[in-house]
């Protein structure tokens, strides 16, 4: 090969090699390219996270709106049920009174029978053999006279006793007839109540299923606070413990919102502010303002008869709340809008519910057989929150009672002026 051609070939090979090496170097990522890609990936992840949060917030708002609508439907259904329960309560109270009258008549008859028992042998002998009975004694003239006087008085007394006995028997028969007449009315009232109650039960079950699927952090925190407060010794300590936990959680959310704002993390700041609002004392329609004066802001919680008023004498001193004797199986309604703070058994109170009505006002309810809500839940005034036990008006057993207490800044106040129809 000629020298010139050999040089051209070498030059061509070197040129190709240099071009290949240059392309290889161009394809190899440098530090700046890697950082750029990481930044783009982080921005995409942040955008995806923000989109996810926005979608979650949108779904939460839709769920909250649907829950508010369903709650209003439960309030309307409970109002219709209240009419049926009041009818049941009237019949049940009447039947209970008649049953007491029947028991009293039976007791009086038993007492008269006991009084007459020692005289029955003499009365029976005198009625069959009056002459022989007197002659068998063979008294002197004075004793015979006294015996005749005694027998005459006894005969008069027996006539009075017989008349009273007939009156008592008639009273007992009338009481039994009245009880029998009221039983169908009670059955009809209970059937109407049950029909309305079944519709409400279906709504409550659907709401509980939705809530269980979307239990948020606020409700979880409220349940944990309620579990801690259940170890308190007194009712006032329970409220104080829950309030302290709520204020601490609210302060933490406020601090998180401030830190996120300073770091320009808009979505995180918005989330923290939403939690802060959710943890704050409830406000809105149906809640009570801090400076509010009593003016009928509360709904009567149950259909029935008020049996103990504020200040009435009790074994523990003047009553600090109100007590109702409700209709059998009556629904208990939320007296105010607000948030459930406590819903569980507590010492001698049995099933206890505490509702934060806003402005430092708390409603305490006890005596329920079943609770249909849980700590952290938002309530609308008039929404069903539990059920009273059933009872038989014709029996002599104890009638269930619902106790209500209104506390302002932890201390009991007279709830009567705050109840609608009383202010």
Residue, then its C-alpha position, 0 to 999 in steps of 0.5 A: x500500500x502506498x504511503x499516502x493511502x495508508x495515511x488517509x486510512x489511519x486518519x479515517x479510523x482516528x476520525x471514526x474513533x473520535x466521533x464514537x468516543x464523543x457520542x459516548x461521552x455525550x450520552x453519559x449523564x452529567x451531574x447537572x442532568x441528574x439533578x435536573x431530573x431529580x428536581x422534575x421528579x420531585x415536582x411531579x411527586x409534589x404535584x401528584x400529592x397536591x392533586x391527591x390532597x385536593x381530591x381527598x378534600x373534595x371527597x371529604x367535602x362531598x361526604x360532609x355535605x351528604x352527611x349533613x343532608x342525611x342528618x337533616x333527614x334523620x331530624x325530620x324522621x325523628x320529629x315524626x317519631x316524636x309525635x308517635x312516642x308522645x301518643x304512646x307516652x300518654x296511653x302508657x301513663x294512663x295505663x300505669x295509673x290504672x294498674x296502680x289503682x288496680x293494685x291498690x284495690x287488690x291491696x285494700x281487699x286483702x287488708x279487709x279480708x285479714x281484718x275479718x278473718x278472726x270473726x269468720x267462724x262466729x259470723x258463720x255459726x251465727x248465720x246458720x244457728x243464731x238461737x242455738x249459739x246464744x242459748x249455748x252460752x247460758x248467760x245471766x240477764x245482764x250478760x245476755x243484754x250486753x251480748x245482744x248489744x254487741x251482736x247488734x253493733x257487730x251486725x251493723x259493722x258487718x253491714x258497713x264492711x259488706x258495703x265497703x267490700x262491694x264497693x272495693x270489688x266494684x272498684x277493682x272490676x272497673x280498674x281491671x276493665x279500664x286496664x283491658x280497654x287501654x291495652x289495645x290503645x297501647x298496642x296501636x300506639x306502639x305499632x305506630x311508634x315501631x313503624x316510624x322507628x324502623x325507618x329511623x333505624x335504617x337511616x342510622x345503620x346507613x349513617x354508621x356504615x358510612x362513618x365507619x368507612x370514613x373515620x377521620x383523624x378528628x374522630x379517632x383523636x376524640x375517641x382516644x380522649x374519651x377513653x382517657x377521660x373515662x378513668x376520671x373520678x367525677x363528671x366534672x373531671x371527665x369534661x375537664x380532661x376532654x377539654x384539655x385534650x381538645x385544646x392541646x390538639x387544637x394548639x398542635x394543629x395551629x402550630x403545624x399550620x404556622x410552620x407549613x405557612x412559613x415553609x410555603x407548603x400551602x397544602x400542608x398548611x391548609x390541612x392543618x388549618x382544617x384540623x384546627x377548625x375541626x378540633x375547635x369548639x363547635x360553632x354554627x346553627x344550633x350551637x350556643x354562643x359564649x355570651x348567650x343568655x337562656x332563651x329556649x335554645x335546647x330541644x326537650x330530649x325525650x317524649x315523656x313526663x318530667x318527674x324531677x325538676x331543677x332544685x327538687x329534693x333528692x337523697x344527695x341534695x337539691x337536683x342539679x338536672x332534670x329527669x323524665x319518665x319517657x315512653x317505652x323505647x323512646x328515642x333520645x334526641x340531641x338537645x343542641x347542635x354540637x359535637x359528641x365528647x363522650x359516649x360510654x358507660x361511666x360509673x353509676x351513671x350507666x350509659x353517659x353522653x356528653x355533648x359540647x354545645x359550644x360557648x363552654x356549654x355541655x349537655x350531660x345525658x344518662x339513663x339510655x339503654x343504647x347509644x347511636x353515636x360516638x365521640x367526635x361526631x358532629x350533631x344537629x339539634x333534634x338528631x336521634x342519639x340513642x334509645x331508652x329501654x322498653x317497659x310494661x306500663x301494667x307491671x309494677x317494675x321500675x320505669x326507665x328515666x332519662x337524666x339531663x344536666x346542663x353545664x356552663x364552664x363545668x358547673x351545673x346551671x338550671x336547664x329549664x329556661x334554656x328549653x324550648x317552651x320554657x324560656 
